[in-house]
Amino acid sequence: MQQREGASTDTIAGRQPVLEALRSGRPINRVVLAHEVGRHSIVADILRLCRERRIPVDYVPGRSLADAAGGSVDQGVLAYAAAKDYVDLDDLLERSRIKGEAPLYCILDGIEDPQNLGAILRTADAAGVHGVIVRSRRAVGLTAGVSRASAGAIEYVPVARVPNIAQTIEGLKQLNVWVIGVDRAGSTEFTRMDYTGAIALVIGSEGAGLSDLAKKRCDMIASIPMRGEISSLNASVAAALVMYEAFRQRRSASA
């Protein structure tokens, strides 16, 4: 499954325009190449820059790429520009240090819907979360749709993009950050968890929830009790409940 950019995402078509966008440092969600693009030197430069900047590259049939380009001359190359720059994981750690607060991060394990990511960013800003972590593949990036859904929060909540969520969880644990996954299989209700220390919350994808690998890496798994017939909550709603519980506990602890 490919990342869902949405019709309103800013696309850049053509070999030279994409190359120049990469050279300029413009934030890019991903680059798409046609299977038939060949070994042109500009394409080689594009691939090199994508590797250096850790930008995902996907290959698709030429016809699919032409449709995505919407009539622009694509030359077998298309880039999806991000609405805002991503940050490094170290930037998130520094943000909590500067504020003099115990880290509070939200890790998204495969959120694909721009509305969900935008809503999560909006809640993260309101709840004092220091940053959001998303994965670079099979997940939505910082698209124009996400920006609109966030109601401006995209400008205030830093987002780090990582290639591997499980490895990122392990890295945070090495820094003494406790990692709490949110999943219906959890044995402890989310309100009974302690969020006053250094915490990273992990929210799963809309359909599958937490991946098995991410679940195994978490220190604890919290559940959200439900009485209705529906077996799970929308990802952004689940994230909001847990982020606000963390906010409530932290505010009480500092009072």
Secondary structure, DSSP 8 states (H G I E B T S, - for coil): ------TTS-EEESHHHHHHHHHTT--EEEEEEETT----HHHHHHHHHHHHHT--EEEE-HHHHHHHHTTS--TTEEEEE-SS--B-HHHHHHHHHHHTS--EEEEEES---HHHHHHHHHHHHHTT--EEEEESSSS--S-HHHHHHTTTGGGTS-EEEES-HHHHHHHHHHTT-EEEEE-TT-SEEGGGS--SSSEEEEEEBTTTBS-HHHHHH-SEEEE----SS-S---HHHHHHHHHHHHHHHHHHHH-
